[in-house]
């Protein structure tokens, strides 16, 4: 039979320190489970959306680079890339709880930007001509930001 360390021994204090360290690490992280796979797939779809047309003949990465589409689609390209791709990959890799909140709030912010970007492509410009309309990549990116927003919000609230 093994000896149980008494409460004043060095072994007991070392064990208590190890347990405290594990508890602190667990308190800072979040377990994503299947939701992590859904988020990873959504990030991939968002990257594919950057390769599809967003505004006229300009694809998403060109809009991000400022080559077309206007200011609002460019803002959506920036926020969807920052929160949907970069922050999501960082949160998936590190599993930090605070990053799930950043991704959740940022995804919803990017979704609102995306809706404004679609609206800006459908509304009249200053010369009273209708925009070229949103491309399939922009629509796909907006839908993907909703999926990311829902999943990140559920992950952020899942921790008690």
Order of alpha helices (4+ residues) and beta strands (2+ residues): alpha-alpha-beta-beta-alpha-alpha-alpha-alpha-alpha
